[in-house]
């Protein structure tokens, strides 16, 4: 009897309690949620691509080079502007004797040959007075004394335009070439064929990438062959003009 009482007392004083079978067993903590022992987050497997000046947002070098203006291009136009241009000009031509003068209308076609040199093909039309000014001297020779704005003519000129270093929006140029023309003085029924050399220069003023204002002066010196017994005659003329130039895409 005493042994049973001692056994019951020992069982009552024991702190361990049996867990009922109905209690749920707690899940184990996932390994992924365990804190990093070193206190540092793991590095990502792939680094994101940089987006600064050296990343994908930076333009390729060839695109940047293509966007840069060419130093010798008039006006330093953008890439969508081509290497051809047309120009229309109006001016005054001074002639005399058998060189026609008067109002002069000129059209130009230009093609870029190098950074600073352009082929300049021009066709000009001169409209002056038709008054007669030729007569025969005592030796029966024909003498013509036309004024500065007498006669009419048509001429085509092939020349080279050389662009000089720019000064802001202003760019000077020089031009030299060879022309072939026809001259007519209706009041004297006199016609002739002329081959003059041309030299001059002007100023090219940028308005937009595709439009410019051009002003120039030209000196023509050559020789012509005329009828009515005149034969070979010197040609000397001077022209000033201005107009607009349009770059072609």
C-alpha positions, 0 to 999 in steps of 0.5 A: 500500500505504501509503495502505491502511494509513493508511485502516485506521488512521483507521477503527480510531481513530474513536469512532463506531460504527454501531448494529446494525439489530436494536437497538430504538429507544427510545420517546419520553418522553410529553409528559404525563410531562415535569416542569412547568418551573415546578415547580407542578402544574396546577390542576384544571378543576373545584373541589370543592364546599365541605362546611363551614357554607356548603356543601351540608351547611348547612341551608337558611335556610327550614328553619332558620327553620321549626325555630325555636320560636314565641315565643308558643306554649305550651312553644315546641313543635316544628313537628310539634305543631299549633295545637289542644289538649284538656284535662281538669281536676278541681276544687272549686267554691264556690257558695251560695244558688242557685249550685251548688257541689261537685266540678267536672269540666271539659273544654277545647278550645283553638285558637290564634288568635295567638302568645299568644292561644287560644280556650278552649271549656269544658264543666263538670259540678258535683256537689254535695249535693241537700239542700233549703234553701229555705223561705217567709217570713211574706210567703210569699216563697221564700228559699233558703240553700244551702251552698257545695257544694249543687246540681248544674249544667252549663255551657258557657263560651267564653273567651280565654286569654292566655299571659303571658311564660314563666319557664322551664318555667312560664308564667302565663296570664289568661282571660276569657269568657262562660258559659251554664249550668243549675242544679238543686237537687233537694231543693227541686225548683228549677231555673234558667238562668244567664249568668255572666261568667268571669275568672281565671288560672292556670299552665301547666307544660311536661312535654313538647312535647305535654303540660303540667300546668295549674292555674287559678282562676276567678271567676264573676259573673252572673245567673240566672232560677229558678222557684218564684217566685224570678225573677232571682237573682245568681250568684257562684261560685269554682272551683279546679282542675288537670289535664293538657293535650294538644297535638294533631298 
